[in-house]
Amino acid sequence: MKSLFTCFKSFISKHVLRSASRDSLLILDRFYWNDKIQGHHLFLLDVKSKKLKQLHVPNVTHSDMDFKMVGTCNGLLCLIHYSLDPSSTIFLWNLATRQTKRIIEPQNALLTYKVPPHCLVGLYFNNIDSDYQVVRVHSFEDTHNACLDDSLTKLCAVRVEKYSPRTGLWREIKCRSNNNNNQCVTVSGCLFWTENSVTLEETLFWVAMEVSDKVSHEMIISFNTYTNVVSKIEFPCLVKDCVVVHKKLAVYKDSIAVIICSETETMAQRLDLWGFYEKYEGVECWCKLQTIGMFSRLERPVGIFKNEILMSTDKVIHSVSGAIAGLPQDDLGAKFSYNVFNYVGKFVTSYGGIVVLEEDDLVENEGFSSHDLFIGNINKLSID
């Protein structure tokens, strides 16, 4: 029987994509809802050809569940099948080989609700250990620091745990706040994941909300995987006559950014791009970088591709430069929200180095590029 490491090495090494496709492929996650139903669709978007291909997410459990896209790292997709039963699970999906790897939960799990929106989940590559790791951030009631003078205020401590696919183990990380002490970060109420997430170098960012009987406050939670520092970042302040309609985390020119769609009193809408930069002596602040609009119709922020803001209407995803792709005209009457993920095919193995093709791996056939082979695999995947 193969060892866990050998199986994971095989899972990784069989995924091969060359750099020819890594700058033009996006993963598009569409959340839809109406009065009766809600759910997700996942698409592969080839920006060069402006073609959209639906991906049918594999069901790794025996339950009929919805899914949430967590992120993608070097070609691996991290997703969550979730429901109200114990079958909810996190798993990795290799698009090129159609393999999946389910993340097994420990018997002594820290929390009852292991999946969003009750926690924050992210995927990144640990360069020090040469290993892919899944991060989960959640909150527990902090009884030691509870406010005795206000029974409606519930302080919760933020706790972090990591999973290594190579070892198959979860472990709790002793995290600390960013104010140069070893104290744990607290939030006023339970922590919920409300929007998308992004990864910038060794730091993961989520849009989250602290919720209690008295507080409902949205912010950004970050976790530095190198220093184990958890931070709370407030959103930029808007002018008083504007109301936030939508927001989206993104990476812009190697910095964390947020796209905010706001609406004026006259119902006109605009998109503002804010970057989070170090101003002086380690003090970071938001700077407005760009404004698009005003719009007479709703333009939802989707993300950033090649330093351009992507927006969506009911029919198309586009930037200022033009249309990126037409959107499916199904589920008429439903409302939609989109997240976009850059799909980078340059793959680093969990055991270090760029993957080396072996005889039993995917190879480049004469007359066909690895991009063609990958798209061919996606086509097969979509109709299975």
Contacts in CASP RR format, 6 or more apart in sequence:
PFRMAT RR
TARGET T0000
AUTHOR 0000-0000-0000
METHOD contacts of the structure
MODEL  1
MKSLFTCFKSFISKHVLRSASRDSLLILDRFYWNDKIQGHHLFLLDVKSK
KLKQLHVPNVTHSDMDFKMVGTCNGLLCLIHYSLDPSSTIFLWNLATRQT
KRIIEPQNALLTYKVPPHCLVGLYFNNIDSDYQVVRVHSFEDTHNACLDD
SLTKLCAVRVEKYSPRTGLWREIKCRSNNNNNQCVTVSGCLFWTENSVTL
EETLFWVAMEVSDKVSHEMIISFNTYTNVVSKIEFPCLVKDCVVVHKKLA
VYKDSIAVIICSETETMAQRLDLWGFYEKYEGVECWCKLQTIGMFSRLER
PVGIFKNEILMSTDKVIHSVSGAIAGLPQDDLGAKFSYNVFNYVGKFVTS
YGGIVVLEEDDLVENEGFSSHDLFIGNINKLSID
2 10 0 8 1.000
4 166 0 8 1.000
4 167 0 8 1.000
4 168 0 8 1.000
5 166 0 8 1.000
5 167 0 8 1.000
8 101 0 8 1.000
8 165 0 8 1.000
8 166 0 8 1.000
8 350 0 8 1.000
9 349 0 8 1.000
9 350 0 8 1.000
9 351 0 8 1.000
11 92 0 8 1.000
11 94 0 8 1.000
11 97 0 8 1.000
11 99 0 8 1.000
11 101 0 8 1.000
12 76 0 8 1.000
12 94 0 8 1.000
12 132 0 8 1.000
12 347 0 8 1.000
12 349 0 8 1.000
12 350 0 8 1.000
12 351 0 8 1.000
12 355 0 8 1.000
13 349 0 8 1.000
13 355 0 8 1.000
13 356 0 8 1.000
13 358 0 8 1.000
13 361 0 8 1.000
14 94 0 8 1.000
14 96 0 8 1.000
14 97 0 8 1.000
14 99 0 8 1.000
14 361 0 8 1.000
14 362 0 8 1.000
15 75 0 8 1.000
15 76 0 8 1.000
15 94 0 8 1.000
15 95 0 8 1.000
15 96 0 8 1.000
15 97 0 8 1.000
15 347 0 8 1.000
15 355 0 8 1.000
16 96 0 8 1.000
16 347 0 8 1.000
16 355 0 8 1.000
16 357 0 8 1.000
16 361 0 8 1.000
16 362 0 8 1.000
16 370 0 8 1.000
17 75 0 8 1.000
17 96 0 8 1.000
17 345 0 8 1.000
17 346 0 8 1.000
17 347 0 8 1.000
17 370 0 8 1.000
17 371 0 8 1.000
17 374 0 8 1.000
18 345 0 8 1.000
18 346 0 8 1.000
18 364 0 8 1.000
18 369 0 8 1.000
18 370 0 8 1.000
18 371 0 8 1.000
19 345 0 8 1.000
19 346 0 8 1.000
20 369 0 8 1.000
20 370 0 8 1.000
20 371 0 8 1.000
21 345 0 8 1.000
21 370 0 8 1.000
21 371 0 8 1.000
21 374 0 8 1.000
22 343 0 8 1.000
22 344 0 8 1.000
22 345 0 8 1.000
22 346 0 8 1.000
23 306 0 8 1.000
24 46 0 8 1.000
24 47 0 8 1.000
24 48 0 8 1.000
25 44 0 8 1.000
25 45 0 8 1.000
25 46 0 8 1.000
25 47 0 8 1.000
25 343 0 8 1.000
25 345 0 8 1.000
26 44 0 8 1.000
26 45 0 8 1.000
26 47 0 8 1.000
26 305 0 8 1.000
26 340 0 8 1.000
26 341 0 8 1.000
26 342 0 8 1.000
26 343 0 8 1.000
27 42 0 8 1.000
27 43 0 8 1.000
27 44 0 8 1.000
27 45 0 8 1.000
27 55 0 8 1.000
27 69 0 8 1.000
27 71 0 8 1.000
27 72 0 8 1.000
27 77 0 8 1.000
27 340 0 8 1.000
27 341 0 8 1.000
27 342 0 8 1.000
27 343 0 8 1.000
28 42 0 8 1.000
28 43 0 8 1.000
28 44 0 8 1.000
28 45 0 8 1.000
28 52 0 8 1.000
28 302 0 8 1.000
28 317 0 8 1.000
28 325 0 8 1.000
28 338 0 8 1.000
28 339 0 8 1.000
28 340 0 8 1.000
28 341 0 8 1.000
29 40 0 8 1.000
29 41 0 8 1.000
29 42 0 8 1.000
29 43 0 8 1.000
29 69 0 8 1.000
29 338 0 8 1.000
29 339 0 8 1.000
29 340 0 8 1.000
29 341 0 8 1.000
30 40 0 8 1.000
30 41 0 8 1.000
30 42 0 8 1.000
30 43 0 8 1.000
30 336 0 8 1.000
30 337 0 8 1.000
30 338 0 8 1.000
31 38 0 8 1.000
31 39 0 8 1.000
31 40 0 8 1.000
31 336 0 8 1.000
31 337 0 8 1.000
31 338 0 8 1.000
31 339 0 8 1.000
32 38 0 8 1.000
32 39 0 8 1.000
32 40 0 8 1.000
32 41 0 8 1.000
32 331 0 8 1.000
32 334 0 8 1.000
32 335 0 8 1.000
32 336 0 8 1.000
32 337 0 8 1.000
33 39 0 8 1.000
33 334 0 8 1.000
33 335 0 8 1.000
34 331 0 8 1.000
34 333 0 8 1.000
34 334 0 8 1.000
34 335 0 8 1.000
37 334 0 8 1.000
38 66 0 8 1.000
39 66 0 8 1.000
40 66 0 8 1.000
40 67 0 8 1.000
40 68 0 8 1.000
40 69 0 8 1.000
41 54 0 8 1.000
41 328 0 8 1.000
42 54 0 8 1.000
42 55 0 8 1.000
42 57 0 8 1.000
42 67 0 8 1.000
42 69 0 8 1.000
43 52 0 8 1.000
43 53 0 8 1.000
43 54 0 8 1.000
43 55 0 8 1.000
44 52 0 8 1.000
44 53 0 8 1.000
44 55 0 8 1.000
44 95 0 8 1.000
44 343 0 8 1.000
44 378 0 8 1.000
45 51 0 8 1.000
45 52 0 8 1.000
45 53 0 8 1.000
45 317 0 8 1.000
45 324 0 8 1.000
45 325 0 8 1.000
45 340 0 8 1.000
46 53 0 8 1.000
46 375 0 8 1.000
47 305 0 8 1.000
47 324 0 8 1.000
47 325 0 8 1.000
50 323 0 8 1.000
50 324 0 8 1.000
50 325 0 8 1.000
50 326 0 8 1.000
51 325 0 8 1.000
52 325 0 8 1.000
52 326 0 8 1.000
52 327 0 8 1.000
52 328 0 8 1.000
53 378 0 8 1.000
53 379 0 8 1.000
53 382 0 8 1.000
54 328 0 8 1.000
54 382 0 8 1.000
55 95 0 8 1.000
55 378 0 8 1.000
55 381 0 8 1.000
55 382 0 8 1.000
56 381 0 8 1.000
56 382 0 8 1.000
56 384 0 8 1.000
57 67 0 8 1.000
57 79 0 8 1.000
57 93 0 8 1.000
58 93 0 8 1.000
58 98 0 8 1.000
58 100 0 8 1.000
59 65 0 8 1.000
59 81 0 8 1.000
60 81 0 8 1.000
60 89 0 8 1.000
60 91 0 8 1.000
60 100 0 8 1.000
60 102 0 8 1.000
61 81 0 8 1.000
61 87 0 8 1.000
61 88 0 8 1.000
61 89 0 8 1.000
62 87 0 8 1.000
63 81 0 8 1.000
63 83 0 8 1.000
63 85 0 8 1.000
63 87 0 8 1.000
64 83 0 8 1.000
65 81 0 8 1.000
65 82 0 8 1.000
65 83 0 8 1.000
65 87 0 8 1.000
65 88 0 8 1.000
66 81 0 8 1.000
66 82 0 8 1.000
66 83 0 8 1.000
67 79 0 8 1.000
67 80 0 8 1.000
67 81 0 8 1.000
67 82 0 8 1.000
68 79 0 8 1.000
68 80 0 8 1.000
68 82 0 8 1.000
68 115 0 8 1.000
68 116 0 8 1.000
69 77 0 8 1.000
69 78 0 8 1.000
69 79 0 8 1.000
69 339 0 8 1.000
69 341 0 8 1.000
70 78 0 8 1.000
70 79 0 8 1.000
70 80 0 8 1.000
70 90 0 8 1.000
70 121 0 8 1.000
70 122 0 8 1.000
70 123 0 8 1.000
70 197 0 8 1.000
71 77 0 8 1.000
71 78 0 8 1.000
71 79 0 8 1.000
71 122 0 8 1.000
71 123 0 8 1.000
71 197 0 8 1.000
71 199 0 8 1.000
71 341 0 8 1.000
72 78 0 8 1.000
72 123 0 8 1.000
72 341 0 8 1.000
72 342 0 8 1.000
72 343 0 8 1.000
72 344 0 8 1.000
73 123 0 8 1.000
73 124 0 8 1.000
73 125 0 8 1.000
73 132 0 8 1.000
73 199 0 8 1.000
73 344 0 8 1.000
74 125 0 8 1.000
74 132 0 8 1.000
74 344 0 8 1.000
74 345 0 8 1.000
74 346 0 8 1.000
74 347 0 8 1.000
74 348 0 8 1.000
75 94 0 8 1.000
75 95 0 8 1.000
75 96 0 8 1.000
75 343 0 8 1.000
75 344 0 8 1.000
75 345 0 8 1.000
75 347 0 8 1.000
76 92 0 8 1.000
76 93 0 8 1.000
76 94 0 8 1.000
76 123 0 8 1.000
76 132 0 8 1.000
77 92 0 8 1.000
77 93 0 8 1.000
77 94 0 8 1.000
77 95 0 8 1.000
78 90 0 8 1.000
78 91 0 8 1.000
78 92 0 8 1.000
78 93 0 8 1.000
78 121 0 8 1.000
78 122 0 8 1.000
78 123 0 8 1.000
78 134 0 8 1.000
79 90 0 8 1.000
79 91 0 8 1.000
79 93 0 8 1.000
80 88 0 8 1.000
80 89 0 8 1.000
80 90 0 8 1.000
80 91 0 8 1.000
80 115 0 8 1.000
80 116 0 8 1.000
80 121 0 8 1.000
81 87 0 8 1.000
81 88 0 8 1.000
81 89 0 8 1.000
81 91 0 8 1.000
82 88 0 8 1.000
82 115 0 8 1.000
82 116 0 8 1.000
88 114 0 8 1.000
88 115 0 8 1.000
89 102 0 8 1.000
89 103 0 8 1.000
89 105 0 8 1.000
89 115 0 8 1.000
90 102 0 8 1.000
90 103 0 8 1.000
90 114 0 8 1.000
90 115 0 8 1.000
90 121 0 8 1.000
90 134 0 8 1.000
90 163 0 8 1.000
91 100 0 8 1.000
91 101 0 8 1.000
91 102 0 8 1.000
91 103 0 8 1.000
92 100 0 8 1.000
92 101 0 8 1.000
92 103 0 8 1.000
92 123 0 8 1.000
92 132 0 8 1.000
92 165 0 8 1.000
93 99 0 8 1.000
93 100 0 8 1.000
94 100 0 8 1.000
94 101 0 8 1.000
95 374 0 8 1.000
95 377 0 8 1.000
95 378 0 8 1.000
95 381 0 8 1.000
96 362 0 8 1.000
96 374 0 8 1.000
96 377 0 8 1.000
97 362 0 8 1.000
97 377 0 8 1.000
98 377 0 8 1.000
98 380 0 8 1.000
98 381 0 8 1.000
101 165 0 8 1.000
103 134 0 8 1.000
103 163 0 8 1.000
103 165 0 8 1.000
104 168 0 8 1.000
105 114 0 8 1.000
105 170 0 8 1.000
106 169 0 8 1.000
106 170 0 8 1.000
109 170 0 8 1.000
110 138 0 8 1.000
110 140 0 8 1.000
110 159 0 8 1.000
110 161 0 8 1.000
110 172 0 8 1.000
111 118 0 8 1.000
111 119 0 8 1.000
111 138 0 8 1.000
111 140 0 8 1.000
113 119 0 8 1.000
113 138 0 8 1.000
114 136 0 8 1.000
115 121 0 8 1.000
116 193 0 8 1.000
117 192 0 8 1.000
117 193 0 8 1.000
117 194 0 8 1.000
118 138 0 8 1.000
118 190 0 8 1.000
118 191 0 8 1.000
118 192 0 8 1.000
118 193 0 8 1.000
119 136 0 8 1.000
119 137 0 8 1.000
119 138 0 8 1.000
119 191 0 8 1.000
119 193 0 8 1.000
120 135 0 8 1.000
120 136 0 8 1.000
120 137 0 8 1.000
120 138 0 8 1.000
120 191 0 8 1.000
120 193 0 8 1.000
120 197 0 8 1.000
120 206 0 8 1.000
120 208 0 8 1.000
120 221 0 8 1.000
121 134 0 8 1.000
121 135 0 8 1.000
121 136 0 8 1.000
121 137 0 8 1.000
121 193 0 8 1.000
121 197 0 8 1.000
122 134 0 8 1.000
122 135 0 8 1.000
122 136 0 8 1.000
122 197 0 8 1.000
122 199 0 8 1.000
122 204 0 8 1.000
122 206 0 8 1.000
123 132 0 8 1.000
123 133 0 8 1.000
123 134 0 8 1.000
123 135 0 8 1.000
123 199 0 8 1.000
124 132 0 8 1.000
124 133 0 8 1.000
124 135 0 8 1.000
124 199 0 8 1.000
124 202 0 8 1.000
124 204 0 8 1.000
124 225 0 8 1.000
125 131 0 8 1.000
125 132 0 8 1.000
125 133 0 8 1.000
125 348 0 8 1.000
126 132 0 8 1.000
126 133 0 8 1.000
126 225 0 8 1.000
127 202 0 8 1.000
128 226 0 8 1.000
129 164 0 8 1.000
130 348 0 8 1.000
130 349 0 8 1.000
130 350 0 8 1.000
130 351 0 8 1.000
130 352 0 8 1.000
130 353 0 8 1.000
131 164 0 8 1.000
131 165 0 8 1.000
131 166 0 8 1.000
131 350 0 8 1.000
132 164 0 8 1.000
132 165 0 8 1.000
132 166 0 8 1.000
132 350 0 8 1.000
133 162 0 8 1.000
133 163 0 8 1.000
133 164 0 8 1.000
133 165 0 8 1.000
133 225 0 8 1.000
134 162 0 8 1.000
134 163 0 8 1.000
134 165 0 8 1.000
135 160 0 8 1.000
135 161 0 8 1.000
135 162 0 8 1.000
135 163 0 8 1.000
135 204 0 8 1.000
135 223 0 8 1.000
135 225 0 8 1.000
136 160 0 8 1.000
136 161 0 8 1.000
136 162 0 8 1.000
136 163 0 8 1.000
137 158 0 8 1.000
137 159 0 8 1.000
137 160 0 8 1.000
137 191 0 8 1.000
137 206 0 8 1.000
137 221 0 8 1.000
137 223 0 8 1.000
137 230 0 8 1.000
138 158 0 8 1.000
138 159 0 8 1.000
138 191 0 8 1.000
139 156 0 8 1.000
139 157 0 8 1.000
139 158 0 8 1.000
139 159 0 8 1.000
139 187 0 8 1.000
139 189 0 8 1.000
139 190 0 8 1.000
139 191 0 8 1.000
139 210 0 8 1.000
140 156 0 8 1.000
140 157 0 8 1.000
140 159 0 8 1.000
141 154 0 8 1.000
141 155 0 8 1.000
141 156 0 8 1.000
141 157 0 8 1.000
142 155 0 8 1.000
142 156 0 8 1.000
142 157 0 8 1.000
142 184 0 8 1.000
142 186 0 8 1.000
145 155 0 8 1.000
145 186 0 8 1.000
146 153 0 8 1.000
146 154 0 8 1.000
146 155 0 8 1.000
147 153 0 8 1.000
147 155 0 8 1.000
150 214 0 8 1.000
152 212 0 8 1.000
152 213 0 8 1.000
152 214 0 8 1.000
153 188 0 8 1.000
153 189 0 8 1.000
153 212 0 8 1.000
153 214 0 8 1.000
153 215 0 8 1.000
154 188 0 8 1.000
154 189 0 8 1.000
154 190 0 8 1.000
154 212 0 8 1.000
154 213 0 8 1.000
155 186 0 8 1.000
155 187 0 8 1.000
155 188 0 8 1.000
155 189 0 8 1.000
156 186 0 8 1.000
156 187 0 8 1.000
156 188 0 8 1.000
156 189 0 8 1.000
156 190 0 8 1.000
156 191 0 8 1.000
156 210 0 8 1.000
157 184 0 8 1.000
157 185 0 8 1.000
157 186 0 8 1.000
158 175 0 8 1.000
158 184 0 8 1.000
158 185 0 8 1.000
158 186 0 8 1.000
158 187 0 8 1.000
158 191 0 8 1.000
158 221 0 8 1.000
158 230 0 8 1.000
159 172 0 8 1.000
159 175 0 8 1.000
159 184 0 8 1.000
160 172 0 8 1.000
160 173 0 8 1.000
160 175 0 8 1.000
160 223 0 8 1.000
160 228 0 8 1.000
160 230 0 8 1.000
161 170 0 8 1.000
161 171 0 8 1.000
161 172 0 8 1.000
161 173 0 8 1.000
162 170 0 8 1.000
162 171 0 8 1.000
162 173 0 8 1.000
163 169 0 8 1.000
163 170 0 8 1.000
165 350 0 8 1.000
166 350 0 8 1.000
166 351 0 8 1.000
173 228 0 8 1.000
174 228 0 8 1.000
175 184 0 8 1.000
175 185 0 8 1.000
175 223 0 8 1.000
175 228 0 8 1.000
175 229 0 8 1.000
175 230 0 8 1.000
176 182 0 8 1.000
176 183 0 8 1.000
176 184 0 8 1.000
176 185 0 8 1.000
176 228 0 8 1.000
176 229 0 8 1.000
176 230 0 8 1.000
177 183 0 8 1.000
177 184 0 8 1.000
177 185 0 8 1.000
177 229 0 8 1.000
177 230 0 8 1.000
177 231 0 8 1.000
178 229 0 8 1.000
178 230 0 8 1.000
178 231 0 8 1.000
184 230 0 8 1.000
185 230 0 8 1.000
185 231 0 8 1.000
185 232 0 8 1.000
187 210 0 8 1.000
187 232 0 8 1.000
188 210 0 8 1.000
188 212 0 8 1.000
188 214 0 8 1.000
188 215 0 8 1.000
188 217 0 8 1.000
189 210 0 8 1.000
189 211 0 8 1.000
189 212 0 8 1.000
189 215 0 8 1.000
190 210 0 8 1.000
190 211 0 8 1.000
190 212 0 8 1.000
191 208 0 8 1.000
191 209 0 8 1.000
191 210 0 8 1.000
191 211 0 8 1.000
191 221 0 8 1.000
192 208 0 8 1.000
192 209 0 8 1.000
192 210 0 8 1.000
192 211 0 8 1.000
193 206 0 8 1.000
193 207 0 8 1.000
193 208 0 8 1.000
194 207 0 8 1.000
194 208 0 8 1.000
194 209 0 8 1.000
194 218 0 8 1.000
195 206 0 8 1.000
195 207 0 8 1.000
195 247 0 8 1.000
195 248 0 8 1.000
195 249 0 8 1.000
196 206 0 8 1.000
196 207 0 8 1.000
196 248 0 8 1.000
196 249 0 8 1.000
196 339 0 8 1.000
197 204 0 8 1.000
197 205 0 8 1.000
197 206 0 8 1.000
197 207 0 8 1.000
197 249 0 8 1.000
198 204 0 8 1.000
198 205 0 8 1.000
198 249 0 8 1.000
198 250 0 8 1.000
198 251 0 8 1.000
198 256 0 8 1.000
199 205 0 8 1.000
200 251 0 8 1.000
200 254 0 8 1.000
200 255 0 8 1.000
200 256 0 8 1.000
202 224 0 8 1.000
202 225 0 8 1.000
202 226 0 8 1.000
203 222 0 8 1.000
203 223 0 8 1.000
203 224 0 8 1.000
203 225 0 8 1.000
203 256 0 8 1.000
204 222 0 8 1.000
204 223 0 8 1.000
204 225 0 8 1.000
205 220 0 8 1.000
205 221 0 8 1.000
205 222 0 8 1.000
205 233 0 8 1.000
205 249 0 8 1.000
205 256 0 8 1.000
206 220 0 8 1.000
206 221 0 8 1.000
206 222 0 8 1.000
206 249 0 8 1.000
207 218 0 8 1.000
207 219 0 8 1.000
207 220 0 8 1.000
207 247 0 8 1.000
207 249 0 8 1.000
208 218 0 8 1.000
208 219 0 8 1.000
208 220 0 8 1.000
208 221 0 8 1.000
209 216 0 8 1.000
209 217 0 8 1.000
209 218 0 8 1.000
209 219 0 8 1.000
210 216 0 8 1.000
210 217 0 8 1.000
210 219 0 8 1.000
218 235 0 8 1.000
219 232 0 8 1.000
219 233 0 8 1.000
219 234 0 8 1.000
219 235 0 8 1.000
220 232 0 8 1.000
220 233 0 8 1.000
220 234 0 8 1.000
220 235 0 8 1.000
220 249 0 8 1.000
220 258 0 8 1.000
221 230 0 8 1.000
221 231 0 8 1.000
221 232 0 8 1.000
221 233 0 8 1.000
222 230 0 8 1.000
222 231 0 8 1.000
222 233 0 8 1.000
222 256 0 8 1.000
223 229 0 8 1.000
223 230 0 8 1.000
223 231 0 8 1.000
224 230 0 8 1.000
224 231 0 8 1.000
233 276 0 8 1.000
235 247 0 8 1.000
235 258 0 8 1.000
235 260 0 8 1.000
235 286 0 8 1.000
236 258 0 8 1.000
236 260 0 8 1.000
236 274 0 8 1.000
236 286 0 8 1.000
236 288 0 8 1.000
238 244 0 8 1.000
238 260 0 8 1.000
238 262 0 8 1.000
238 272 0 8 1.000
241 264 0 8 1.000
241 265 0 8 1.000
242 262 0 8 1.000
242 263 0 8 1.000
242 264 0 8 1.000
243 262 0 8 1.000
243 263 0 8 1.000
244 260 0 8 1.000
244 261 0 8 1.000
244 262 0 8 1.000
245 261 0 8 1.000
245 262 0 8 1.000
245 263 0 8 1.000
245 269 0 8 1.000
245 298 0 8 1.000
246 260 0 8 1.000
246 261 0 8 1.000
246 300 0 8 1.000
246 301 0 8 1.000
246 337 0 8 1.000
247 258 0 8 1.000
247 259 0 8 1.000
247 260 0 8 1.000
247 261 0 8 1.000
247 301 0 8 1.000
248 258 0 8 1.000
248 259 0 8 1.000
248 301 0 8 1.000
248 302 0 8 1.000
248 303 0 8 1.000
248 339 0 8 1.000
249 256 0 8 1.000
249 257 0 8 1.000
249 258 0 8 1.000
250 256 0 8 1.000
250 257 0 8 1.000
250 258 0 8 1.000
250 259 0 8 1.000
250 303 0 8 1.000
250 304 0 8 1.000
251 257 0 8 1.000
251 304 0 8 1.000
252 273 0 8 1.000
252 275 0 8 1.000
252 289 0 8 1.000
252 304 0 8 1.000
252 307 0 8 1.000
253 307 0 8 1.000
255 275 0 8 1.000
255 276 0 8 1.000
255 277 0 8 1.000
256 275 0 8 1.000
256 276 0 8 1.000
257 273 0 8 1.000
257 274 0 8 1.000
257 275 0 8 1.000
257 276 0 8 1.000
257 289 0 8 1.000
257 304 0 8 1.000
258 273 0 8 1.000
258 274 0 8 1.000
258 275 0 8 1.000
258 276 0 8 1.000
258 286 0 8 1.000
259 271 0 8 1.000
259 272 0 8 1.000
259 273 0 8 1.000
259 274 0 8 1.000
259 301 0 8 1.000
259 303 0 8 1.000
259 304 0 8 1.000
259 309 0 8 1.000
260 271 0 8 1.000
260 272 0 8 1.000
260 274 0 8 1.000
260 301 0 8 1.000
261 269 0 8 1.000
261 270 0 8 1.000
261 271 0 8 1.000
261 298 0 8 1.000
261 299 0 8 1.000
261 300 0 8 1.000
261 301 0 8 1.000
262 269 0 8 1.000
262 270 0 8 1.000
262 272 0 8 1.000
263 269 0 8 1.000
264 270 0 8 1.000
264 294 0 8 1.000
268 293 0 8 1.000
268 294 0 8 1.000
268 295 0 8 1.000
268 296 0 8 1.000
269 293 0 8 1.000
269 294 0 8 1.000
269 295 0 8 1.000
269 297 0 8 1.000
269 298 0 8 1.000
269 299 0 8 1.000
270 291 0 8 1.000
270 292 0 8 1.000
270 293 0 8 1.000
270 294 0 8 1.000
270 295 0 8 1.000
271 291 0 8 1.000
271 292 0 8 1.000
271 293 0 8 1.000
271 295 0 8 1.000
271 299 0 8 1.000
271 301 0 8 1.000
271 309 0 8 1.000
271 311 0 8 1.000
272 288 0 8 1.000
272 290 0 8 1.000
272 291 0 8 1.000
273 288 0 8 1.000
273 289 0 8 1.000
273 290 0 8 1.000
273 291 0 8 1.000
273 292 0 8 1.000
273 309 0 8 1.000
274 286 0 8 1.000
274 287 0 8 1.000
274 288 0 8 1.000
274 289 0 8 1.000
275 286 0 8 1.000
275 287 0 8 1.000
275 288 0 8 1.000
275 289 0 8 1.000
276 284 0 8 1.000
276 285 0 8 1.000
276 286 0 8 1.000
276 287 0 8 1.000
277 284 0 8 1.000
277 285 0 8 1.000
277 287 0 8 1.000
278 284 0 8 1.000
279 285 0 8 1.000
290 309 0 8 1.000
292 299 0 8 1.000
292 309 0 8 1.000
292 311 0 8 1.000
292 320 0 8 1.000
293 299 0 8 1.000
297 313 0 8 1.000
298 313 0 8 1.000
299 311 0 8 1.000
299 312 0 8 1.000
299 313 0 8 1.000
300 311 0 8 1.000
300 312 0 8 1.000
300 313 0 8 1.000
300 336 0 8 1.000
300 337 0 8 1.000
300 338 0 8 1.000
301 309 0 8 1.000
301 310 0 8 1.000
301 311 0 8 1.000
302 310 0 8 1.000
302 311 0 8 1.000
302 312 0 8 1.000
302 317 0 8 1.000
302 338 0 8 1.000
302 339 0 8 1.000
302 340 0 8 1.000
303 309 0 8 1.000
303 310 0 8 1.000
303 339 0 8 1.000
303 340 0 8 1.000
304 310 0 8 1.000
305 319 0 8 1.000
305 324 0 8 1.000
305 340 0 8 1.000
305 342 0 8 1.000
308 319 0 8 1.000
308 320 0 8 1.000
308 321 0 8 1.000
309 319 0 8 1.000
309 320 0 8 1.000
310 317 0 8 1.000
310 318 0 8 1.000
310 319 0 8 1.000
310 324 0 8 1.000
310 340 0 8 1.000
311 317 0 8 1.000
311 318 0 8 1.000
311 319 0 8 1.000
312 318 0 8 1.000
312 327 0 8 1.000
312 336 0 8 1.000
312 338 0 8 1.000
314 327 0 8 1.000
314 336 0 8 1.000
315 326 0 8 1.000
315 327 0 8 1.000
315 329 0 8 1.000
316 323 0 8 1.000
316 324 0 8 1.000
316 325 0 8 1.000
316 326 0 8 1.000
316 327 0 8 1.000
317 323 0 8 1.000
317 324 0 8 1.000
317 325 0 8 1.000
317 326 0 8 1.000
317 327 0 8 1.000
317 338 0 8 1.000
318 324 0 8 1.000
327 336 0 8 1.000
346 354 0 8 1.000
347 354 0 8 1.000
347 355 0 8 1.000
348 354 0 8 1.000
348 355 0 8 1.000
349 355 0 8 1.000
355 361 0 8 1.000
357 363 0 8 1.000
362 370 0 8 1.000
362 373 0 8 1.000
364 370 0 8 1.000
364 373 0 8 1.000
365 373 0 8 1.000
END
